[in-house]
Amino acid sequence: MRVLDIGSGIGDVAMLAAEIVGPNGRVVGIDKDSSFLEHARRRAVENGCAPWVTFEQAAVDTFSTTDRFDALVGRYILLYLPDPAATLARLLQSVKPGGIVVCHEVDLTDPHPSYPPCPLWDRGYKLVSEAFRVAGAPVTFGRKFGNTFLRAGLPFPTIVSEGTVGGGPGSHMYPWLAATVKSLAPRLAELRLSLPHELEPLETLAARLEQEAIRLGSQVMASIQYGAWARKPL
């Protein structure tokens, strides 16, 4: 199979696709960030799949090719596009009839991400969601798959969702939220947001999240992941 990975980043999805298609197939990843592409190419060499995995610098919105693919895949990319349905419709021209379109997106807008309420967790979760919203990429796209696929000219997709839940000692959720907040911190000023004082210092945030959640007996939620897939009509 020939697979086109849109918004391939550092190549996570392309590597997964490479395992599926094997050396008799081909995977092409596209991304506009040259530093991501350099990293992805190194990974392909290290993983031994460089002969059938290539990466090209291109914006998803303007990418065009004469190649024809058996599958179009994308993870965490549609939420960044100004008109994802139109982009999908255009990219479908590069997908063979009967080819599969597979997308993975996220929802991070739960108004009650912990129970019993864990204020520190809820504050960090809300900040992450708000930062994406203000940046123009609200993390709600998982809810929009059905309509987006239909407007792109695809059948209504099969859609699944899965939420990550944690709590108690040693949960990986605490370092996940702390690392996410820390990664966003340098951009908060340009987004006209500020880091809530209770989240500082960031160096101890993961430990404090764990301590508060354990003290309150809280169950904490991360993002809800959505997957959707459909075949291009024959």
Number of C-alpha atoms within 10 A of each C-alpha: 16 22 25 27 25 26 24 29 25 23 26 13 18 29 20 11 23 25 12 11 15 14 16 10 16 22 28 20 27 22 22 16 16 15 11 16 22 15 13 24 20 14 17 21 12 10 12 13 20 20 13 17 25 19 25 16 17 17 14 21 16 9 16 13 8 7 11 16 21 19 23 25 21 19 20 18 19 25 20 16 14 12 12 20 20 17 17 21 17 17 20 22 16 19 22 19 15 13 22 20 23 19 21 21 23 23 19 22 19 16 9 14 23 23 16 13 16 21 17 18 27 19 15 21 26 16 20 20 19 19 22 18 15 13 14 14 18 18 23 18 21 24 15 12 24 17 14 21 22 14 16 17 16 22 16 17 19 13 17 12 15 11 12 11 16 17 20 17 11 11 13 13 21 23 17 13 19 22 16 14 21 19 12 15 17 11 14 17 11 9 15 10 14 13 18 11 8 12 20 12 10 17 12 12 23 19 14 19 24 22 15 16 25 15 11 14 16 20 17 24 21 21 18 19 18 21 18 19 22 18 21 19 12 7
